Amino acid sequence: MSKLFSFLIILVMVLQIIRPLGLPGLKRRGDFWKLAIGAMVVFGLDVLLRPH
């Protein structure tokens, strides 16, 4: 599941660079870094909450 999520985040980041999504906080092409920060937070939570 995390590989699929990684691919989707990268796809959305590329789409944001090509044509901004227009969502609040994602109106400019340079805002793609916000998606990367959000992805790092989600992956961090996944590692912390994953049962070992």
PyMOL CGO cylinders between C-alpha atoms (Angstrom):
from pymol import cmd
from pymol.cgo import CYLINDER

trace = [
    CYLINDER, 0.00, 0.00, 0.00, 2.81, 2.44, 0.75, 0.3, 1, 1, 1, 1, 1, 1,
    CYLINDER, 2.81, 2.44, 0.75, 4.28, 1.93, -2.76, 0.3, 1, 1, 1, 1, 1, 1,
    CYLINDER, 4.28, 1.93, -2.76, 0.93, 2.82, -4.29, 0.3, 1, 1, 1, 1, 1, 1,
    CYLINDER, 0.93, 2.82, -4.29, 0.65, 5.87, -2.03, 0.3, 1, 1, 1, 1, 1, 1,
    CYLINDER, 0.65, 5.87, -2.03, 4.19, 6.94, -2.98, 0.3, 1, 1, 1, 1, 1, 1,
    CYLINDER, 4.19, 6.94, -2.98, 3.38, 6.68, -6.67, 0.3, 1, 1, 1, 1, 1, 1,
    CYLINDER, 3.38, 6.68, -6.67, 0.16, 8.67, -6.24, 0.3, 1, 1, 1, 1, 1, 1,
    CYLINDER, 0.16, 8.67, -6.24, 1.89, 11.44, -4.29, 0.3, 1, 1, 1, 1, 1, 1,
    CYLINDER, 1.89, 11.44, -4.29, 4.63, 11.72, -6.94, 0.3, 1, 1, 1, 1, 1, 1,
    CYLINDER, 4.63, 11.72, -6.94, 1.96, 11.82, -9.65, 0.3, 1, 1, 1, 1, 1, 1,
    CYLINDER, 1.96, 11.82, -9.65, 0.06, 14.59, -7.85, 0.3, 1, 1, 1, 1, 1, 1,
    CYLINDER, 0.06, 14.59, -7.85, 3.30, 16.54, -7.35, 0.3, 1, 1, 1, 1, 1, 1,
    CYLINDER, 3.30, 16.54, -7.35, 4.07, 16.35, -11.08, 0.3, 1, 1, 1, 1, 1, 1,
    CYLINDER, 4.07, 16.35, -11.08, 0.53, 17.43, -11.91, 0.3, 1, 1, 1, 1, 1, 1,
    CYLINDER, 0.53, 17.43, -11.91, 0.91, 20.36, -9.49, 0.3, 1, 1, 1, 1, 1, 1,
    CYLINDER, 0.91, 20.36, -9.49, 4.05, 21.48, -11.31, 0.3, 1, 1, 1, 1, 1, 1,
    CYLINDER, 4.05, 21.48, -11.31, 2.44, 21.13, -14.76, 0.3, 1, 1, 1, 1, 1, 1,
    CYLINDER, 2.44, 21.13, -14.76, -0.92, 22.66, -13.84, 0.3, 1, 1, 1, 1, 1, 1,
    CYLINDER, -0.92, 22.66, -13.84, -1.73, 23.85, -10.30, 0.3, 1, 1, 1, 1, 1, 1,
    CYLINDER, -1.73, 23.85, -10.30, -4.55, 21.94, -8.64, 0.3, 1, 1, 1, 1, 1, 1,
    CYLINDER, -4.55, 21.94, -8.64, -6.30, 25.07, -7.37, 0.3, 1, 1, 1, 1, 1, 1,
    CYLINDER, -6.30, 25.07, -7.37, -6.99, 23.67, -3.92, 0.3, 1, 1, 1, 1, 1, 1,
    CYLINDER, -6.99, 23.67, -3.92, -6.57, 25.99, -0.93, 0.3, 1, 1, 1, 1, 1, 1,
    CYLINDER, -6.57, 25.99, -0.93, -2.84, 26.30, -0.35, 0.3, 1, 1, 1, 1, 1, 1,
    CYLINDER, -2.84, 26.30, -0.35, -1.99, 24.74, -3.73, 0.3, 1, 1, 1, 1, 1, 1,
    CYLINDER, -1.99, 24.74, -3.73, -2.71, 27.61, -6.11, 0.3, 1, 1, 1, 1, 1, 1,
    CYLINDER, -2.71, 27.61, -6.11, 0.84, 28.15, -7.42, 0.3, 1, 1, 1, 1, 1, 1,
    CYLINDER, 0.84, 28.15, -7.42, 3.19, 25.73, -9.18, 0.3, 1, 1, 1, 1, 1, 1,
    CYLINDER, 3.19, 25.73, -9.18, 5.81, 26.27, -6.50, 0.3, 1, 1, 1, 1, 1, 1,
    CYLINDER, 5.81, 26.27, -6.50, 3.50, 24.85, -3.84, 0.3, 1, 1, 1, 1, 1, 1,
    CYLINDER, 3.50, 24.85, -3.84, 4.34, 21.25, -4.79, 0.3, 1, 1, 1, 1, 1, 1,
    CYLINDER, 4.34, 21.25, -4.79, 6.73, 21.13, -1.81, 0.3, 1, 1, 1, 1, 1, 1,
    CYLINDER, 6.73, 21.13, -1.81, 3.69, 21.24, 0.50, 0.3, 1, 1, 1, 1, 1, 1,
    CYLINDER, 3.69, 21.24, 0.50, 2.60, 17.90, -0.96, 0.3, 1, 1, 1, 1, 1, 1,
    CYLINDER, 2.60, 17.90, -0.96, 6.06, 16.48, -0.23, 0.3, 1, 1, 1, 1, 1, 1,
    CYLINDER, 6.06, 16.48, -0.23, 5.94, 17.67, 3.39, 0.3, 1, 1, 1, 1, 1, 1,
    CYLINDER, 5.94, 17.67, 3.39, 2.47, 16.15, 3.80, 0.3, 1, 1, 1, 1, 1, 1,
    CYLINDER, 2.47, 16.15, 3.80, 3.68, 12.85, 2.34, 0.3, 1, 1, 1, 1, 1, 1,
    CYLINDER, 3.68, 12.85, 2.34, 6.65, 12.77, 4.74, 0.3, 1, 1, 1, 1, 1, 1,
    CYLINDER, 6.65, 12.77, 4.74, 4.30, 13.34, 7.69, 0.3, 1, 1, 1, 1, 1, 1,
    CYLINDER, 4.30, 13.34, 7.69, 1.98, 10.55, 6.54, 0.3, 1, 1, 1, 1, 1, 1,
    CYLINDER, 1.98, 10.55, 6.54, 4.89, 8.13, 6.03, 0.3, 1, 1, 1, 1, 1, 1,
    CYLINDER, 4.89, 8.13, 6.03, 6.27, 9.07, 9.44, 0.3, 1, 1, 1, 1, 1, 1,
    CYLINDER, 6.27, 9.07, 9.44, 2.93, 8.33, 11.07, 0.3, 1, 1, 1, 1, 1, 1,
    CYLINDER, 2.93, 8.33, 11.07, 2.76, 5.06, 9.16, 0.3, 1, 1, 1, 1, 1, 1,
    CYLINDER, 2.76, 5.06, 9.16, 6.13, 3.99, 10.56, 0.3, 1, 1, 1, 1, 1, 1,
    CYLINDER, 6.13, 3.99, 10.56, 5.19, 5.02, 14.09, 0.3, 1, 1, 1, 1, 1, 1,
    CYLINDER, 5.19, 5.02, 14.09, 1.76, 3.38, 14.08, 0.3, 1, 1, 1, 1, 1, 1,
    CYLINDER, 1.76, 3.38, 14.08, 2.65, 0.21, 12.17, 0.3, 1, 1, 1, 1, 1, 1,
    CYLINDER, 2.65, 0.21, 12.17, 2.52, -2.84, 14.44, 0.3, 1, 1, 1, 1, 1, 1,
    CYLINDER, 2.52, -2.84, 14.44, 5.86, -4.64, 14.74, 0.3, 1, 1, 1, 1, 1, 1,
]
cmd.load_cgo(trace, "trace")
